[in-house]
Amino acid sequence: MPCDFSCLPGGFRPHRDRLLLEGPGIRAILVPGGRRSEPPSPSPLTPLPRPARERRQHPRVRAPELPLLLRRGDAAPHRIRDLSRSGVAFYSEEPIPVMTQVRFAIEFPTAEGDSAFAEGDGVVVRCERLAGALGHYEVAVFFGELPREAAQLIQSYVDGRLDRDVGR
């Protein structure tokens, strides 16, 4: 269910009729019911700007092998698209309304063959239907304040993937 601004975890606060999301190195304003707009197209005589460097403080890594469980009665785990210290994007067969507060658990394999869980709270900041015929949705959750152990598990996984992908 969508939440009003009073139910949001730390890092979220109302700002007029909008929601201000703030976290370590993150600041965004969400407008309920707002639409994304495309930047204006440059005229043919305007030189194209150089690509901007990644502005995210927390890099994202692909993590399709990690199961994500939402604490809302979902029977099956969701498949993660990508993960960062500040949020997760995943696939869902059902839409989850933007501004919905969710409790989640991400299962990480350990070197001993066991599992470790990063649990926390977040807010759905995006839910977009993929191809119309599929009936699947891509959902993005911005993490609130994570418990220290959960933040460390996520950061360790992200750092390991970055090291492996870069070939260090």
TAQUIWO-V481641 format. One line per field, one symbol per residue. burial: # if it has 9 or more other ideal C-beta (glycine too) atoms within 8 Angstrom, else .. A space follows every 50 residues. Layout:
burial = ???
//
This chain:
burial = ..#.#..##.##.....####.#..#..##.#.................. .......#.##.#..#####.......###############...##### ########.......############........#########.#...# #.###.##..##......
//
